[in-house]
Amino acid sequence: MRVVITGASRGIGRATALKLVADGAEALTLCDIAYLDELEALATNLRTSGCTVKTLRADMARPTEPARVIAAAAKAMGGIDAIVGNAGITAPSKLADLALETWNRIFDIDLRANWLLAKAAYPHLKKSKGSVVMMASMAGVMPQLPTGAYSPAKAALIMLTEMLAMEWAPDGIRANAVCPGFVHTSMTDAIYTQPRLARGRAKLVPLGRVAKPGDIADAIAFLLGPHASYITGQSLIVDGGLTRSILNHVPGIAATPKGK
């Protein structure tokens, strides 16, 4: 499998690269705009497994970047079998206070860049009967305060993924989204290094813990792989049951009667 992963330096992107190589991926193109020393270190590590790895610095806020990434990836890997649209940003804010520039930047990176990435990859994916996985969020499934533009952008990304799935199914291309819940990554480390907050979040999750990047990478690898060959147009919520547990937290619900 030849895969393009954006936002690959750390967190879920990095874990996905490691998982795919462990599963036998033959070539990866890894992109990011920051932590490039970590990206290169990851690439060096992956090459020891025999995987061909190309790294690229890419600013996904620029409309020309996704096509450049795909062109470079296709040349380096001899084609493309899958893309993982993982690059994304957030900027917590109330919508009434949100600057237009911030709204546009979040939509440019979290939504537009993924459309342009998929659009540029389409001829290669059509040839390989490939697959797309977009990194959405539980915040795209239900509104989460105070995420500002993030929840709307991720909701739009889910619909974009469904549109890609429907348009490209006749070409043999599958498209799915992964919607993580609470995940301890470098981006959320400020929360999870606070014991009280970390325990509070874990307590809300029915499975009793916050996800690790590898938990999300496992879901991505599944959707890209042969065991998901009949799955397309879906949004897989990987949250330990969190988004389905709201009724468990409603005050005043009577205890279940015990059997006599």
Backbone as a ProteinNet text record, in pm:
[ID]
protein_1_A
[PRIMARY]
MRVVITGASRGIGRATALKLVADGAEALTLCDIAYLDELEALATNLRTSGCTVKTLRADMARPTEPARVIAAAAKAMGGIDAIVGNAGITAPSKLADLALETWNRIFDIDLRANWLLAKAAYPHLKKSKGSVVMMASMAGVMPQLPTGAYSPAKAALIMLTEMLAMEWAPDGIRANAVCPGFVHTSMTDAIYTQPRLARGRAKLVPLGRVAKPGDIADAIAFLLGPHASYITGQSLIVDGGLTRSILNHVPGIAATPKGK
[TERTIARY]
84	0	87.7	50.5	122.6	29	70	-22.4	37.3	-46.3	-12.1	-78.7	-0.9	-54.1	-16.4	-114.5	-84.8	-87.5	-19.9	-12.1	53.9	168.9	226.6	337	377.6	492.9	466.2	346.3	314.6	175.6	141.8	4.9	-51.2	-173.4	-245.8	-177.1	-126.1	-57.4	64.1	145.1	263.3	224.9	126	81.9	29	-37.9	-90.6	22	124.7	239.6	303.1	322.6	381.7	294.8	163.9	71.8	71.4	67.2	61.8	188.8	302.6	428	432.4	385.4	378.4	288.6	186.6	94.2	145.3	261.6	321.4	315.2	282	279.6	415.8	415.1	542.1	600.2	513.7	562	468.9	529.1	452.5	508.3	418.7	459	401.5	489.2	451.3	468.8	363.4	364.3	333.6	394.2	360.6	421.1	379.9	437.1	524.6	514.6	588.7	654.8	745.7	814.7	881	946.1	1003.1	1118.3	1188.9	1294	1234.4	1116.6	1049.1	996.6	952.7	906.6	1020.9	1137.3	1253	1297.4	1291.9	1328	1231.6	1103.3	1003.5	1033	1062.4	1091	1212.4	1316.1	1436.5	1404	1323	1281	1202.8	1110.4	1026.1	1105.7	1206.9	1288.1	1363.1	1389.1	1458.2	1373	1242.3	1152.1	1140.8	1213.6	1209.6	1107.2	1040	938.7	1006.7	960.7	1005.6	929	1000.1	934.4	985.5	891.9	923.9	861.7	934.1	880.5	867.8	767.9	743.5	700.9	753	698.2	583.4	465.8	348.3	257.3	225.9	132.5	-4.5	-88.9	-217.3	-316.2	-278.7	-362.3	-348.7	-244.1	-222.4	-293.4	-375.8	-457	-377.3	-251	-170.6	-98.8	-93.6	-13.5	-66.5	-197.3	-242.6	-205.6	-222.6	-187.6	-37.3	43.3	188.6	227.2	163.4	190.7	156.8	42.2	0.1	92.9	132.4	222.8	356.3	410.2	537.9	525.4	413.1	391.5	378.3	300.9	281.5	413	495.8	625.9	718	719.3	809.4	767.4	636.2	587	542	540.3	495.3	344.8	272.1	126.3	78.3	-52.4	-113	-230.2	-228.5	-338.6	-434.4	-387.2	-472.5	-419.8	-512.5	-474.1	-541.4	-468.3	-520.7	-513.6	-628.9	-634.5	-638.2	-521.2	-511.8	-476.5	-420.7	-380.7	-503.1	-491.3	-603.3	-560.5	-639.4	-612.4	-741.5	-727	-843	-807.6	-907.5	-888.1	-1012.5	-1015.7	-1134.6	-1179.1	-1310.6	-1366.1	-1517.3	-1581.2	-1724.8	-1745.7	-1849.3	-1874.6	-1895	-1955.7	-1979.7	-1850.8	-1745.6	-1617.5	-1515.6	-1549.2	-1453.3	-1421.3	-1291.8	-1249.7	-1271	-1306.4	-1327.8	-1202	-1086.7	-961.9	-941.8	-981.2	-967.6	-1065.3	-1189.6	-1289	-1236.5	-1186.5	-1138.5	-1019.8	-928.3	-809.9	-847.1	-939.2	-982.5	-1049.9	-1137	-1203	-1104.7	-1007.2	-907.2	-827.8	-787.9	-702.8	-783.3	-890.2	-965.5	-1061.4	-1100.5	-1197.4	-1143.6	-1113.2	-1073.8	-951.5	-851.9	-730	-758.1	-851.4	-883.8	-958.2	-1044.2	-1110.2	-1005.9	-916.1	-815.1	-718.2	-687.6	-601.5	-667.7	-794.9	-868	-886	-916.7	-935.8	-810	-695.7	-569.9	-535.5	-574.4	-541.3	-636.7	-747.1	-852.1	-801.7	-725.2	-681.3	-598.6	-516.9	-433.6	-517.6	-613.5	-700.6	-791.9	-834.7	-917.8	-839.7	-715.2	-631	-605.7	-586.3	-552.3	-673.6	-794.2	-914.2	-888.8	-847.8	-796	-897.1	-845.1	-928	-886.6	-985.5	-965.4	-1015.1	-936	-983.6	-958.9	-1064.1	-1055.3	-1065.6	-983.5	-985.7	-1086.8	-1205.1	-1309.1	-1297.7	-1408.2	-1405	-1544.1	-1551.5	-1682.4	-1744.7	-1659.8	-1710.7	-1779.2	-1761.4	-1834.2	-1965.9	-1985.3	-2108.5	-2207.7	-2154.8	-2237.7	-2162.4	-2233.8	-2166.3	-2089.9	-1968.3	-1884.8	-1836.3	-1875.6	-1830.5	-1695	-1606.8	-1620.4	-1531.7	-1563.2	-1472.5	-1484.9	-1580	-1590.5	-1615.9	-1522.4	-1538	-1502.8	-1440.5	-1391.3	-1504.3	-1607.8	-1720.7	-1787.6	-1818.6	-1876.5	-1785.4	-1654.3	-1561.9	-1556	-1555	-1549	-1681.3	-1792.4	-1921.6	-1923.2	-1870.9	-1863.3	-1769.5	-1662.2	-1568.8	-1635.5	-1721.3	-1795.2	-1882.8	-1953.1	-2037	-1953.2	-1838.6	-1748.4	-1709.2	-1676.6	-1637.9	-1751.5	-1873.2	-1988	-2011	-1990.6	-2004	-1897.8	-1775.4	-1669.3	-1704.8	-1754.9	-1790.9	-1896.4	-1997.1	-2104.5	-2058.4	-1982.5	-1936.2	-1836.2	-1750.8	-1639.1	-1660.1	-1770.6	-1797.3	-1796.6	-1853.7	-1847.9	-1705.6	-1611	-1470.9	-1395.8	-1466.4	-1402.7	-1326	-1348.8	-1280	-1370.7	-1316.1	-1391.5	-1347.5	-1440.3	-1409.4	-1484.2	-1412.1	-1470.7	-1403.8	-1471.6	-1417.7	-1400.1	-1301.3	-1282.7	-1307.6	-1388.1	-1426	-1376.7	-1256.3	-1205.8	-1279.8	-1279.1	-1325.8	-1207.9	-1198.3	-1085.3	-959.7	-854.4	-727.9	-613.9	-523.9	-406.9	-297.7	-278.8	-173.3	-90.6	10.6	90.8	5.6	-97	-182.3	-271.8	-305.8	-393.1	-317.2	-185.4	-103.5	-124.2	-153.8	-174.5	-292.3	-389.7	-504.6	-467.1	-405.3	-386.8	-267.1	-188.3	-83.4	-136.5	-263.6	-329.9	-412	-367.4	-430.9	-581.4	-628.3	-771.8	-851.2	-804.3	-873.3	-866.2	-751.4	-735.4	-830	-837.9	-928.6	-1073.6	-1106.5	-1243.9	-1288.3	-1200.9	-1236.1	-1247.8	-1153.3	-1157.3	-1284.5	-1329.5	-1449.8	-1574	-1574	-1689.4	-1701	-1591.1	-1587.9	-1633.6	-1734.5	-1780.6	-1670.7	-1573.8	-1464.8	-1361.4	-1376.6	-1297.2	-1158.7	-1129.7	-997.9	-1004.5	-908	-889.6	-807.6	-836.1	-767	-621.5	-542.6	-406.3	-408.2	-309.8	-307.5	-318.1	-258.4	-263.7	-404.4	-493.3	-632	-698.4	-667.5	-724.8	-656.1	-525.7	-451.2	-503.5	-541.1	-597.1	-724.1	-808	-932.5	-903.1	-806.6	-769.6	-717.1	-627.9	-570.8	-679.3	-775.3	-886.5	-963.5	-997.4	-1076.3	-998.6	-867.3	-786.7	-765.4	-777.6	-737.9	-845.1	-809.2	-899.1	-1020.1	-1011.3	-1124.8	-1239	-1214.3	-1319.2	-1356.4	-1336.9	-1354.2	-1498	-1595.2	-1736	-1790.4	-1700	-1740.9	-1702.5	-1801.4	-1774.3	-1884.4	-1850	-1947	-1982.7	-1895.6	-1926	-1838.4	-1889.7	-1815.2	-1800.7	-1682.3	-1657.1	-1618.6	-1706.7	-1681.3	-1598	-1477.6	-1384.8	-1364.5	-1455.9	-1459.1	-1484.8	-1470.3	-1493.6	-1637.1	-1730	-1872.1	-1919.2	-1830.6	-1862	-1985.2	-1992	-2101.8	-2237.4	-2237.4	-2364	-2402.3	-2327.2	-2347.3	-2418.7	-2469.6	-2525	-2636.7	-2721.7	-2832.9	-2786	-2665.1	-2611.6	-2574.8	-2568.9	-2527.2	-2642.3	-2763.1	-2879.1	-2916.9	-2921.5	-2959.8	-3104.8	-3131	-3267.8	-3323.8	-3245.4	-3293.6	-3293.6	-3407.1	-3420.6	-3328.7	-3281.4	-3196.8	-3278.5	-3211.5	-3279	-3326.2	-3457.3	-3507	-3433.5	-3405.4	-3339.4	-3443	-3400.8	-3490.2	-3530.3	-3648.5	-3695.6	-3636.7
-119.1	0	124.4	222	349.1	460.1	525.4	612.2	750.4	853.1	990.8	1023.6	1075.9	1115.1	1259.2	1344.2	1482.5	1495	1597	1614.2	1496.3	1452.4	1323.3	1329.7	1448.7	1457.7	1397.6	1419.8	1381.6	1317.8	1274.8	1233.5	1125.5	1146.8	1046.8	1020	1123.9	1104.1	1015.6	1042.9	961.4	817.5	800.8	666.4	590	661.4	596.3	547.7	629	586.8	460.9	459.6	343.2	218.8	235.8	123.3	67.7	156.5	110	36.6	85.5	15.9	-119.3	-125.1	-253.2	-352.3	-298.6	-383.9	-416	-360.7	-397.3	-294.7	-169.3	-65.5	-57.1	-45.3	-44.5	94.9	198.5	334.7	434.8	538.2	645.3	780.1	878.2	1017.8	1089.7	1147.3	1209.8	1360.3	1435.5	1580.9	1649.3	1764	1848.8	1986.2	2081.6	2215.7	2246.9	2166.7	2191.3	2062.8	2076.8	1962.7	1876	1941.6	1869.5	1779.2	1814.5	1725.4	1593.3	1601	1479.6	1399.8	1470.4	1402.6	1324.9	1386.9	1319.2	1200.7	1216.2	1105.1	988.6	1019.3	914.9	843.8	921.3	862.4	770	814	731.8	600.2	608.5	488.3	393.1	447.4	363.4	297.2	364.6	307.8	182.9	169.9	49.9	-75.2	-54.5	-167.8	-200.7	-126.8	-152	-69.6	21	105.5	225.2	258.2	380	497.6	599.2	712.1	843	925.9	1061.6	1159.2	1262.8	1365.6	1497.5	1574.4	1702.8	1804.9	1925.5	2036.7	2093	2100.1	2144.3	2227.6	2346.8	2435.8	2417	2339.9	2304.6	2420.9	2534.3	2653.9	2717.9	2682.4	2737.8	2650.6	2707	2625.3	2544.8	2583	2508.8	2388	2380.6	2277.8	2135.4	2110	1971.4	1908.1	1980.6	1925.5	1901	1990.9	1971.4	1846	1826	1707.7	1580.9	1578.7	1459.2	1431.8	1534.5	1515.4	1457.9	1513.3	1464.2	1321.9	1293.8	1160.4	1055.4	1086	991.1	961.3	1064.2	1045	959.6	988.3	916.1	771	746.7	612.3	531.9	594.5	523.1	505.4	589.3	581.5	604.8	606.9	629.6	534.3	464.7	373.1	431.1	527.6	582.1	717.4	799.4	924.5	931.9	989.5	1013.2	1163.3	1229.3	1373.5	1402.3	1412.7	1424.3	1564.8	1647.7	1782.4	1863	1932.7	2013.1	2104.1	2208.1	2301.6	2331.6	2389.8	2437	2570.1	2649.3	2778.6	2805.6	2757	2772.2	2916.9	2937.2	3072.3	3062.8	3166.4	3181	3234.3	3186.6	3229.3	3380.1	3438.2	3582.4	3663.4	3600.1	3669.3	3629.3	3530.9	3472.8	3568.8	3585.1	3670.3	3598	3671.8	3613.7	3541.5	3599	3537.4	3400.2	3387.7	3259.3	3157.3	3199.2	3111.2	3060.2	3150.3	3111.8	3016.8	3041.6	2957.3	2815.3	2803.8	2669.8	2596.3	2662.7	2597.7	2568.1	2655.6	2631.3	2504	2484.6	2370	2243.8	2256.4	2138.8	2086.7	2172	2130.7	2144.3	2267.1	2289.3	2207.1	2203.7	2130	1982.6	1925.8	1784.4	1759.7	1853.1	1843	1849	1947.1	1962.8	1844.8	1789.2	1671.4	1553.4	1530.7	1420.6	1444.8	1568.2	1602.2	1574	1615.7	1592.6	1444.3	1369.4	1226.8	1140.6	1196.9	1117.7	1030.4	1082.8	995.5	876.5	898.5	790.5	688.6	737.8	648.4	569.1	630.6	559.8	444.9	470.6	367.5	252.4	284.8	181.3	124.3	177	139.7	163.7	285.8	317.3	363.2	427	458.7	592.8	660.7	789.5	778.2	827.6	843	987.4	1054.1	1191.7	1193.1	1277.6	1288.4	1394.4	1348.4	1438.8	1444.3	1443.7	1455.3	1429.9	1389.5	1383.3	1522.4	1627.4	1764.4	1797.4	1713.8	1729.9	1654.9	1570.1	1491	1560.8	1629.3	1706.8	1834.7	1943.2	2069	2060.5	2111.7	2110.1	2251	2303.2	2435.9	2425.2	2524.6	2643.7	2630.6	2539.3	2511	2609.6	2701.6	2803.1	2744	2763.4	2715.6	2568.6	2509.6	2372.1	2271.8	2278	2185.8	2200.9	2322.5	2335.9	2282.4	2306	2258.6	2106.6	2043.7	1898	1836	1901.1	1853.3	1859.4	1967.9	1980.2	1875.7	1843	1741.2	1604.2	1574.7	1448.8	1443.4	1552.6	1554.7	1549	1616.5	1606.7	1460.8	1391.2	1250.5	1166.6	1192.2	1118.2	1149.1	1274.5	1311.2	1241.3	1239.6	1168.9	1020.9	962.2	820.4	792.3	877.4	854.5	881.2	988.2	1021.1	918.6	868.8	787.6	637.6	596	452.5	381.4	440.3	371.7	350.2	427.5	411.8	315.3	257.6	163.1	228.2	357.5	430.3	438.2	405.9	417.4	542.7	604.2	721.9	713.6	725.4	720.1	823.6	856.5	949.7	878.5	921.2	876.7	996.1	974.6	1082.3	1047.8	1092.6	1061.2	1136.9	1077.9	1147.5	1210.3	1193.8	1246.3	1165.3	1234.2	1167.4	1246.4	1176.7	1241.7	1246.9	1364.1	1388.2	1506.8	1541.2	1658.6	1785.1	1788.9	1906.8	1922.7	1810.7	1815.8	1790.4	1788.9	1753.3	1848.7	1975.6	2072.9	2034.6	1963.6	1916.3	1792.7	1695.9	1565.5	1558.2	1663.5	1669.9	1728.9	1766.4	1811.2	1693.6	1630.8	1507.4	1518.4	1630	1642	1644	1719.1	1724.2	1589.6	1526.9	1397.2	1294	1291.6	1196.2	1229.1	1357.9	1398.8	1356	1373.6	1332.1	1180.1	1110	963.8	910.1	975.5	931.3	944.5	1040.2	1058.3	949.7	883.5	784.6	649.4	588	458.3	353.2	352.4	256.1	295.1	414.1	450.7	506.2	540	596.7	686.2	774.7	860.2	783.5	804.8	731.1	772.2	678.6	705	719.9	787.5	799.6	665.4	562.5	431.2	374.3	412.6	366.6	419.9	543.3	603.9	549.6	529.7	473.1	334.8	256.7	123.8	133.8	232.3	250.9	295.9	385.2	431.4	315.4	237.3	123.6	23.9	2.2	-87.1	-35.9	91.8	147.3	149.3	160.1	157.3	16.1	-80.8	-217.1	-303.2	-425.8	-516.1	-560.9	-557.1	-600.7	-498.8	-380.9	-278.5	-257.1	-358.5	-343.3	-312.8	-334.9	-307.8	-192.5	-111.2	1.6	131.7	216.5	348.9	445.3	572.6	674.4	675	617.8	605.5	698.4	733.8	810.6	723.6	673.2	582.6	664	664.8	738.8	650.6	698.4	621	700	678.3	764.8	689.9	558.3	481.6	483.9	521.3	527.7	663.3	764.2	893.5	960.2	971.6	1047.8	978.7	853	782.2	771.7	838.4	818.5	933.5	1030.4	1150.6	1119.7	1023.6	993.2	932.1	878.8	822.1	928.8	1055.1	1163.6	1256	1218.7	1302.6	1286	1394.9	1383.5	1339.9	1262.6	1229.3	1103.9	1032.5	906.7	801.8	735.7	636.5	518.9	461.7	342.3	227.7	137.4	18	-69.1	-107.9	-190.8	-324.8	-367.5	-497.1	-607.5	-720.2	-835.2	-886.9	-939.1	-991.7	-1129.4
0	0	0	-82.6	-93.1	-42.9	66.9	139.4	162	145	179.8	312.6	407.1	538.1	564	586.4	624.5	776.6	827.7	973.4	1039.8	984	1022.4	1125.7	1168	1258.4	1395.9	1447.1	1583.5	1591.6	1710.9	1742.5	1652.7	1607.9	1529.6	1396.6	1331.9	1204.5	1219.3	1320.3	1345.8	1378.5	1465.8	1503.6	1383.2	1292.3	1172.2	1082.7	1066.2	985.8	1044.5	1175.4	1241	1223.5	1237.9	1225.5	1082.7	983	844.6	804.5	850	819.5	890.1	1013.9	1085	1012.4	943.3	867.7	727.8	690.9	562.7	452.9	483.3	379.7	312.3	179.8	106.5	89	92.1	71.7	138.3	197.5	260.4	215.8	203.6	192.1	312.7	393.3	520	508.9	544.4	529.2	661.5	680.7	794.7	771.6	853.6	845.1	965.2	1069.4	1193.4	1241.8	1336.9	1397.2	1290	1194	1081	1121.9	1230.1	1278.8	1327.1	1390.4	1434.6	1315.3	1211.6	1090.4	1026.1	1018.4	959	1044.3	1175.7	1264.2	1246.9	1232.1	1207.6	1075.9	971.9	840.9	848	917.5	931.3	1001.6	1104.8	1177.6	1088.3	1011	925.7	814.2	765.2	656.1	699.7	829	877.6	858.7	839	814.8	667	582.8	439.4	364.4	434.8	371.6	303.6	183.7	116.9	175.5	223.5	289.9	231.8	187.8	143.7	241.7	277.3	366.3	291.4	327.7	264	368.7	358	434	351.8	410.4	335.3	423.6	378.7	447.3	383.7	448.8	388.9	385.9	444.6	432.9	295.1	222.5	88.9	-13.9	-99.7	-190.4	-293.1	-317.4	-414.3	-353	-221.6	-155.9	-173.6	-158.1	-171.5	-305	-414.7	-545.5	-555.7	-498.2	-499.8	-422.1	-307.9	-226.7	-304.1	-366.5	-439.7	-557.2	-630.6	-743.4	-697.6	-589.5	-537.6	-484.3	-417.1	-360.9	-471.6	-573.8	-683.5	-753.9	-770.8	-834.4	-747.8	-617.5	-527.4	-507.4	-502.7	-468.8	-589.5	-708.4	-827.3	-832.8	-760.6	-754.9	-613.5	-596	-464.2	-445.8	-333.9	-301.4	-198.1	-119.2	-13.1	31.3	82.9	147.1	283.8	378.2	512.8	537.2	535.2	557.8	706.3	766.2	911.2	959.1	872.6	915.6	957.8	1068.1	1115.3	1227.7	1249.8	1358.1	1430.9	1548.5	1623.2	1688.3	1716	1781.5	1865.7	1989.1	2073.3	2085	2070.5	2076	2074.3	2125.2	2103.8	1963	1896.4	1759.5	1750.7	1852.9	1850.6	1859.3	1909	1924.7	1818.7	1735.7	1642.3	1528.2	1500.1	1389.4	1257.1	1155.6	1023	974.6	1001.6	957.9	1021	1149	1217.2	1159.9	1138.4	1075.2	941.9	858.2	725	733.9	825.7	836.1	878.4	973.5	1016.1	901.3	829	715.8	602.9	583.6	478.9	505.7	631	664.4	692.5	770.4	813.4	706.5	612.8	511.5	369.9	328.2	188.2	148.7	235.4	202.4	177.9	253.5	235.2	104.9	66.4	-64.2	-175.9	-167.5	-271.9	-275.4	-159.8	-153.9	-224.9	-192.3	-255.5	-405.2	-440.6	-581.5	-662.9	-610.7	-681.5	-688	-584	-579.3	-661.6	-702.9	-768.3	-883.5	-979.2	-1089.8	-1041.7	-940.3	-887.9	-811.8	-732.7	-657.4	-750.6	-857.9	-956.2	-1018.9	-1048.4	-1109	-1012.5	-884.7	-785.3	-713.5	-743.9	-667.5	-518.3	-489.1	-357.5	-254.8	-150.8	-35	24.4	85.7	151.5	294.7	388.9	526.1	568.1	609.6	658	810	872.7	1018	1059.8	1100.2	1149.7	1301.9	1371.5	1517.8	1572.8	1699.6	1763.6	1767.3	1760.6	1758.8	1627.1	1525.7	1400.8	1399.2	1499.1	1510.8	1603	1704.6	1796.1	1831.2	1858.9	1888.2	2019.4	2016.9	2136.6	2165.2	2280.1	2321.6	2390.6	2374	2289.6	2165.9	2075.1	1963.1	1848	1854.9	1750.8	1613.8	1521.6	1383.9	1368.6	1468.8	1456.6	1436.4	1519.7	1503.8	1367.3	1321.7	1187	1076.9	1088.6	985.5	982.3	1098.8	1102.8	1058	1089.2	1037.5	885.4	830.4	684.5	625.8	696.6	648.4	641.6	738.4	734.1	609.3	578.4	459.3	331.7	331.7	216.8	193	299.3	287.8	230.3	275.3	223.5	75.8	38.1	-102.7	-187.8	-141.2	-213.6	-228.9	-120.7	-124.7	-230.9	-239.6	-335.5	-479.4	-498.8	-634	-687.5	-598.7	-645.1	-629.3	-570.4	-557.7	-693.1	-800.5	-930.3	-981.9	-930.4	-969.8	-879.2	-783.6	-693.1	-579.7	-558.3	-451.3	-328.8	-212.3	-87.6	-12.3	60.6	141.7	273.4	382.9	516.1	606.2	714.2	812.6	946.3	1020.7	1158.8	1249.3	1352.4	1444.5	1584.9	1620.3	1754.2	1862.9	1981.1	2100.6	2171.2	2302.7	2377.6	2343.7	2299.7	2267.2	2329.8	2395.6	2454.3	2348.3	2289.8	2192.5	2239.5	2162.9	2197.7	2195.2	2108.8	2098.3	2221	2286.6	2404.4	2534.1	2525.4	2642	2759	2730.1	2837.6	2926.2	2868.9	2946.6	3027.1	2960.1	3023.2	3117.3	3122	3224.5	3354.6	3355.2	3477.2	3531.5	3637.7	3685.8	3706.2	3762.8	3789.2	3659	3560.5	3432.2	3360.8	3365.3	3299.6	3358.8	3493.4	3558.8	3526.7	3524.3	3495.8	3357	3259.7	3123.3	3112.4	3170.3	3164.8	3229.1	3335.6	3406.3	3319.9	3228	3139.9	3033.8	3003.3	2895.1	2948.2	2887.2	2936.4	2949.4	2858	2867.8	2972.7	3031.5	3146.8	3120.5	2996.3	2967.6	2845.1	2836.1	2719.4	2616.6	2489.6	2384.3	2372.1	2323.6	2280	2127.8	2068.4	1921.8	1849.8	1908.7	1845.7	1833.7	1926.8	1917.3	1790.9	1756.7	1636.6	1511.7	1521.3	1408.7	1371.5	1470.3	1442.4	1358.5	1390.6	1315.3	1172.7	1157	1023.2	939.6	997.8	925.8	885	972.4	938.6	816.9	817.5	707.8	576.5	583.8	462	409.6	497.1	463.9	400.4	366.2	294	374.3	506.6	588.3	586.7	530.2	517	370.5	288.6	143.9	102.2	191.4	158.5	243.2	297.8	381.4	312.8	288.2	233.2	276	282.6	320.8	468.3	551.2	693	776.9	894.6	993	1117.2	1139.2	1250.9	1373.5	1473.1	1597	1690	1721.6	1804.3	1933.9	2027.8	2146.7	2276.1	2275.7	2397.8	2445.6	2355.6	2390.6	2439.2	2436.3	2497.1	2437.2	2304.3	2244.6	2257.6	2294.9	2313.9	2460.8	2547.4	2691.1	2759.9	2684.9	2747.4	2845.9	2813.5	2903.5	3035.2	3035.6	3159.2	3261.4	3215.4	3303.3	3341.7	3304.2	3335.1	3482.6	3558.1	3699.5	3714.2	3817.7	3851.7	3789.3	3709.4	3652.7	3762	3777.1	3883.7	3860.8	3969	3958.6	3903.6	3834.4	3780	3895	3896.6	4007	4013.7	4132.6	4151.6	4143.2	4092.3	4083.5	4219.9	4229.3	4356.9	4385.4
[MASK]
++++++++++++++++++++++++++++++++++++++++++++++++++++++++++++++++++++++++++++++++++++++++++++++++++++++++++++++++++++++++++++++++++++++++++++++++++++++++++++++++++++++++++++++++++++++++++++++++++++++++++++++++++++++++++++++++++++++++++++++++++++++++++++++++++++

